[in-house]
Amino acid sequence: MFYWVLKAIIWPVFNVLFRPWAEGTENVPRTGPAILASNHLSFSDHFFAPLPLPRKVIFLAKSEYFTGRGLKGLVSKVFFSSLGQLPIDRAGGAAGERALRTGLRVLASGQLLGIYPEGTRTPDGRLYRGKTGVARLALEARVPVIPTAMIGGFEFQPPGRITPSLAVRPGVVFGKPLDFSRYYGLEQDHMVLRAMTDEIMYELMKLSGQEYVDEYAQRAKVRLGNPLRHDGHRPPASSDDDDHGREESKREHVGAAEAGDD
């Protein structure tokens, strides 16, 4: 209930202050479970993706938002809970499997699940390689994936900046649902998961107009001050993750589901 009260307050205010726009809302089913797979430009994505929709969207958020102490921690917990976000432990391994199960429960209850396949916010406004958690969720839950492209968010609220730029109008484009029923029963096949994820990222690239980089965003962030490559290209249709090591392959499944990571 508080989600709708908060939305009724926030949406009119945001409309006046930031003039957000949305396209393709008719592509999001009005009933039944589905995954909204979004690029991740800024913290503001958590607002501008779900607000134009008449349905509640549940995001899986990093557990740190819910475990803070004192008044600040309480406010954070209440705020993110009110936005319909659920805490997940991003430590990997067993924690990743628990996060996946949480996402499956959301979908099994017939709701919309929002996730960020890149696993973290873009460090430079470009689109990075997707993690295969989104594909595994789609196959196990047998639901469509709606590519959701945030537009202008990086310029609206760049990394490290709290106050948004009123000169930029943030937007969101909901693409046509992607049907992966041809892969049902193959959720343990990593090549299938990789191919599905690349297809989703390619749709996001087309909708958002971002340059694609065939590298995980978290790896780019580790280098921080080092120059980033600018040789982006279309995601490969069926590449696997052997070049990134088997351990990273294991960790990537649900890293896609986190929210608000720096």
C-alpha positions, 0 to 999 in steps of 0.5 A, spaced: 500 500 500 505 504 501 508 503 494 502 506 491 502 512 496 509 514 495 508 513 487 502 518 488 506 523 491 513 522 487 510 521 480 507 528 480 513 532 483 517 528 478 513 530 472 514 537 474 521 538 476 524 533 471 519 532 465 521 525 464 518 521 458 516 514 457 515 510 450 513 503 449 509 502 456 504 498 452 509 493 451 509 491 458 504 486 460 498 488 464 498 482 468 502 476 469 510 475 471 515 478 466 522 481 467 524 488 466 531 487 464 534 494 464 541 498 462 543 502 469 545 509 468 544 512 475 541 511 481 535 515 478 533 509 474 530 506 480 525 511 479 524 513 472 523 505 470 517 503 474 513 510 475 510 510 468 507 503 469 501 502 472 504 496 475 508 495 481 516 493 479 520 489 484 527 490 484 532 486 488 537 491 491 543 490 495 542 488 502 547 494 505 540 498 503 537 495 509 542 493 514 544 500 516 544 502 523 541 508 526 536 513 523 540 513 517 539 506 516 532 506 518 530 511 513 534 507 508 530 501 510 523 504 510 525 508 503 527 502 499 522 497 502 517 502 500 519 502 493 518 495 492 525 493 493 528 486 496 535 485 499 540 480 496 547 478 499 551 480 493 557 475 496 556 470 490 556 463 491 550 460 495 548 468 496 547 468 489 543 462 489 539 465 494 538 471 490 536 467 484 531 464 488 528 470 491 527 473 484 523 466 482 519 467 488 517 474 485 516 471 478 512 465 481 507 470 485 505 473 478 509 480 479 514 484 475 521 483 476 526 489 475 534 487 474 540 490 471 544 485 467 550 489 467 550 488 475 552 495 476 552 502 474 556 504 468 562 507 469 562 512 463 555 511 460 557 506 455 553 499 455 557 493 458 557 486 458 551 482 461 551 477 466 547 471 465 542 471 471 537 474 467 537 469 462 537 463 468 531 467 471 527 467 464 528 460 463 527 457 470 520 462 471 518 461 463 517 468 463 518 474 457 524 479 458 522 486 456 528 490 454 528 497 458 532 502 456 534 508 460 535 514 456 539 520 459 540 518 466 548 518 466 548 525 464 542 527 469 545 524 475 553 522 473 556 517 478 558 521 485 553 526 484 547 527 488 543 533 485 541 531 478 541 536 472 535 539 470 537 541 463 537 533 462 530 530 461 531 523 463 527 517 459 525 510 458 523 506 452 520 499 453 522 494 448 517 489 445 517 482 449 523 477 448 520 470 448 525 465 449 521 459 450 525 455 444 530 454 450 526 452 455 529 446 459 536 448 457 537 453 463 543 449 465 546 450 459 551 456 459 552 457 452 544 458 451 544 463 457 550 467 454 546 467 447 540 469 451 544 474 455 547 477 449 541 478 445 538 482 451 544 486 451 543 487 443 536 489 444 538 494 450 544 497 445 539 498 439 534 502 444 538 506 448 543 508 443 549 506 447 556 504 445 557 497 447 563 494 450 564 487 451 567 487 458 564 487 465 562 493 468 565 491 474 572 490 471 572 497 468 570 500 475 576 496 478 581 500 473 578 506 475 583 512 473 586 507 467 583 509 460 577 505 458 577 501 451 573 505 446 572 499 441 565 497 443 562 492 438 555 488 438 555 483 443 557 476 440 551 471 438 553 465 442 560 466 446 561 463 452 565 466 458 571 461 458 576 467 457 573 470 464 575 464 468 570 459 471 569 462 477 567 468 474 562 464 470 559 461 477 558 468 480 555 472 474 548 468 474 545 473 479 550 479 479 545 482 474 540 483 480 543 488 484 541 495 485 544 502 486 551 499 486 557 504 486 
